[in-house]
Every structure is written in structure tokens, then in C-alpha cells.
Amino acid sequence: MLETKSIALTRQQRTGRWWTPFFWGIMLMIAQSLLVMAAAFVFGLLYVFFKGPLPNQADFLSSNIFFMLNLLSFSVLAGVTLLFCKKVEKRSVQSLGFFKDRFVFHYTAGLGIGFLEILLVVFGCLMLGSLSIKVNDAINWGMIVLLFLGFAVQGWTEEVLCRGFIMNAIASKKGVWFGIIGNSLFFSFLHGMNPGITVLALVNLFIFGVMFSLLFYFSDNIWFVGAAHSVWNFMLGPVLGIEVSGQKISASIFITELSEGKDLINGGSFGLEGGLVCTVVGLGICGVLYYLIKKRADNNHKDGRLFQN
């Protein structure tokens, strides 16, 4: 497979061994988890000081407040990743896929792609009778807006880390497919401790890691794939009321009930990402993206780049 502009820039600018992004990625995720714990502790102290005793621990850990702390902590992770790339690896933001050209178009297009992806999964589950949807009678619109902003940060950050940082670093040394497979395994690993995780869910996370990698490779734009990832999570949780990789969100526009006895189809307690419908949709989208990439590469093979300069 041919190079994109961001991979070519990474190859020209980056210092360090090909495997170091895995190590730093794990360290960054551990740091992010510690940051969430610290933020929750500080919030708990403030709550006790101003309002009195906290609700029980289980209620707090499953609350929208704790979930928002988790989402917003990704902004720190993004900042540290960008700083590490600039100061340690000597990479420009363009090597991570940050391009100014047609920003609004790319972000809007990414939102549309992510919406279409989740729509296909939900439609498949509806056709197989594995879920039902109804409107929530008590919608907390303020929390829905906050969750949209939180997921915008979280989805974009995961793409910066997994695709812009890890995938391009590996691809620049070992080739594009090595970068795609490597970062997708890391992406799956990141969610390996989530509630309700199953073998099929891990497989699906890998498949969707490949799908987001191909979206990034095809667009060569981190805003595009970040938007697709963000709206995927937002549609699952705050819109449909389904677990997002095993994590339940109590504020949603719709209430979706997964049919009992059809966990293999709808993913059960992990959410739709743990079901066979998601597997089929993910593989199908990967196939379409591979075809489009190959077609473009055949047209641009003379200069060895997927994108013309």
C-alpha cells in the first residue's frame, strides 16, 4: 500500500524506534486512568464540603458526573500526546493528520460516516428482532449536550493516539499494513478491561480499529476519522441509550432494550459492539474502504503516494 502525506512526513521527521509508540501509549492510558481517579477524589471532597455525604460508591461510579470526568480527562491525554510528538519525536502536527484544508467539510463528512455506520448496525438488529427502541420521557438535554462535547473530545483523542501517533509511527518504519494491524490490536487492548467484555467484543473492537484505520488512511485527515469515532459513541450512548463498549450512560434521548437470549446478535451487556451484526457491518465497511483505497492507489502508483502533493 502506498504512503499518505502524513505517513511520509512521519518517516521524514520522526526519531525513535518503531515499537516505542506502544510503550508510550500504554503509559499515557495509565496516566489518564490515574487522572480520572484523582479528579473523582477531588470532586468527592468538594461534594462532601458543599453538600454533605456522597451517595454510595456504586451510584457515583455509574453516574453521568463520573462519566463526564472520564471523557474530559481525554483532553489532557490529547495534549500530552501532541506535546510528546513535538518535543520527543520531533514530529509536526501534519504528521498526525492535522490538515487545515476544508476542515468543516472533513469534520461534517466524518460525522455523517459515523452516523451511517451505527445506523446500519441498529437497522440490522431491528430486522433480526434483537432490540426495540422508544423515546425517553425524561430527556436531560443539558446533559446530552455536555456528553456530545465529551464524546467529541474522547473520540478525537483516541484517533490521535491510535491512528495519528501509533499507526503512522509504525507504518513509517514497517509499512502501512503493519501500522494498521498494530494500532488496531492496541485499540482492542485499550478496551479489554471494560465491563461485559467478551471474545467477540474484542474481535469486533479489532475490526473497528481496522475500519477507523482505513478511514484515516483513506482520508489522511484526523478530524475526519475523529468525528466518525465521536459520533459512533455519541449515537450509541446519549442518543440510543445503549452501553458504549460496556459502559452505561443514564442520560439518553431514546431508550433501547436489547432482547434477552439474543446476546450473540446484539452484544448483550457490552452493547452492540459485542454482537455479530456489528461484526458483519464492520467487515463490510472495511471491504468497501479497501476497494476505494486500492482504486485510488492504482491511479497514483507512479509517485508511490496515496495522495498527490
N, C-alpha and C positions, 0 to 999 in steps of 0.2 A: 504494500500500500504506500502511496505517495505521502510526502510531508505536507502539512499545513504551514501557514506563515508562523503561527505561534510555536509549533514544534521546531521549525527551522531556527527561530530566534532563540529558543531554549538551547538548542545544540550549539549555537554560536556563543551564547553568553554564560551558560551555567557552569559553575565549578562544583566538584564533588562527585562521589561515586553514584552509580545508578540505583543502588539499594537504599541509600540514606533517607529518601522520602518516606519509606515505610516506617523507619525508626522514628523520625520526627513527627510523622502523622500520628503514631500511637502516643507519643509523649504529649502532643497537643490535645488529643482527645482526653487523656488522663487529666491534664491541666484544666480542661473545660469542665469535667465532672467535679473536680475539686472546687472550682469557681462556683458552680451551682450549689454545692453543699455549703460553701461559705456564705453565699448570698441568702440561702434559705435560713441559715443560722442568724444572720443579721436581721432579716425580716422578722423572724420569730421573736427576737429580743425587742424590736420596735413594737411588734404587735402586743406583746405582754406589757410593755411600758405604757402604751396608749389605750389599749382596750381590755387588757386582762388576760386570763389563761387562754392558751391556744386550744383549738379543737384537737381531738385525738390525732396521733401521728398519721394514721392511715388516711383519714379525711384530708389532712393537709397535703400529703404527698400526692393525692389524686385530685387536688383542687386545681382550678384554672390559674390561680396565682402562682403556684409552684411550676406549672407547665409554662407560664409566660416567663418566669425566671430562667428556665431551661432554654427556651427559644432565644431570648435576648442575650444569653451568655455566648451564643454563637457569633455575635458581633465582635466580641473580644478575640475569639478564635480566628475570625477572618482577618482582623487587624494584625495579630501576631504572625499569621501565615504570610501576609503581604510583606511585613517587615522582615521576616526571615528570608524570603526570596530576594528581597532587595539588598539586604546587608550581608547575608551569608553566602547565598548562591549567586549573587551579582546579576540577578535577572530583572528585566524590565516588566512592567505590568502587561505589556503587549504579549510577552512570552506566556502569560497565563490566560490569554484570550480576551484581554480588555482592549476593545477597539471602539473608537468614538463613532465611526461611520454608521449612520442610520440606527442610532441607539433605540429610539422609540419603536421603530419597525421591528427590530430584533426582539425586544422585550415583549412587545404585544404578540408577535408571532409565537414566541415561546409559551406565553400564557395560553394561546389557542391550542398549541400542540398538547400541552399538559392536560387541558380540559378534554380534548378529543380522546386522549389515552384513557382517562378514567371513565369517560362516557362509554367507551367500548367494553370495559370490564363490567360496569354496572349493568349495561344492556344485556351482556351475556349471562350474568347471574339472574337477571329478571326473567329472561327467556327460559332458564332452567329451573325457575321457581325456587331459587335458593335464598331470596331475600324479598322484603317488602318495604315500601317507603311511604311515610306520611309526614305532613307538615307539623312542625313543633308548635304547640300552642303558646309557649312561653319563650320567645326568642330574645336573647340578650344582645341587642345589636351593637352596643358599645364593646362588649367582649369579642364579638365576631370581628369587628374592625381591628381591634388590638391583635387578635390571633392572626388575621391576614398579614399585618405588618410583621408579626413574629415569625410566621412561616416564610415570608419573603426573605427575611434575614437568614433563617435556618437553611432553607433550600439552596439559596445562593452560596452560602458559606460551604456547605457540603460539596458543591460543584467546584468551588475554588480549590478546596483541599484535595478532593479525589481526582478531578479532571485537570484543572489548570496546573496544580502543583505536582501531584504524583504521576498522573498519566503522561503529561508532556515531558517530565524529567526522565521517566523510564523509556518512553518512545524515542527520545532524542539520542539515547545510548544503545538501546536494544531493538528498536523497531516499533512500529505502530501497534501491531497485534500484541506484542509483549506488554506494551503500556496499557492497552485496553483490558486484557485479561488480568494483569497485575493489580490495577486500581479497582477493578470490579470485585476481585477477591477481598481486597481491603475494605471496600464499601459494604460487602456482605458481613465481614468480620465486625465492623462497627456496630451492627445491629444484632450481633449474636447473643447478647445477654438481655435482649428486650423481652417483656412479658409475653407468654404464649408462643414463643419461637418453636418452630418445627423444622424438620429436614426440608420439607417442601418450601417453607417460607425462606430458608437460607438459599435454596436453589433459585427461587423467584427473585430474591434480592440480588443475586449474582446476575441473573438475566437482565434485570432492570438497570443494574450497574453497567452492563454491556450496552444496553439501549441508550442510556444517558451519555455514555462514552461515544457512541456512534453519532448521536445528536451533536455533541461537541465537535467531533471530528468533521462532521458534515458542514456545520455552520462556522466553525472556528471562532465562536463567539460565546464567552462565558455568561453574558447577560441572557442570551437566548436559552441556553440549557438550564441556567439558574432559575429563570422564570418558569420553565416547564416543570422542573422539580418542585418549586414552591407551590404552584397551583395544583399539582397532583396531591400533595399533602393537605393543602387547604380544602380541596374538594372532598377528600376522604373524611377529614375530621370536622371542622366547623360548618361545612355545608351539609354533608350527608349524615354526620353523627356516627361514623364508623371508626374503629380503632385505627390509628396511624402507626403501622409497624408494632402493633401490640399495645400502644398507649392510648388510653381512653380520654376523650375530651367531653366535658359535660355540657358545654355551650355549643349549640348547632342550630341550623335553620330547619333541617329535616331530622326525623328520627327513623333510622333504618334498622330493621330487625332481621337478623340472619336466621334462616330456617334451621331448626335443630335436625341433626342427623345428616346434614349436608356440608359438614366442615371441610371435606375434601374439595368441594366446589367453591365455597365462599370464604374459606380460610379460618372459620371459627373465631376464637378469642384473639387471634393475631390480626384479624381484619382481612380484607380482600386480597392483600398482598401475599397471604398464605394459602391461596386457593388455586385450583387448576385453571380456572378461567383466566386468572392473571398470568399464568404460565403460557397459555396459548396466545393471549394478546401480546405479551412481551416478546415471544419468539417471532410472531408475525410482524411486529413493528421492526424488530432487528433485521428481518429478512428484507423488508421494504427499504430500510436505510442502507443496507449493504448494497442492494441493487442500485440505488441512486448514487452512492459513493463510487461504485465501480464504473458506472456510466460516466460520471464526471472525470474520474481518473483516466479512463480511456481517451477522453478528449484532451487531457492536459499532460499526457505521459511524456511528451517531448522534453519538458524542462524539469521533470522529476518532482513537481509540486502539485498538490491537490488544488491549490488556489494560485491564480496568476498574480504576480506582484504589480 
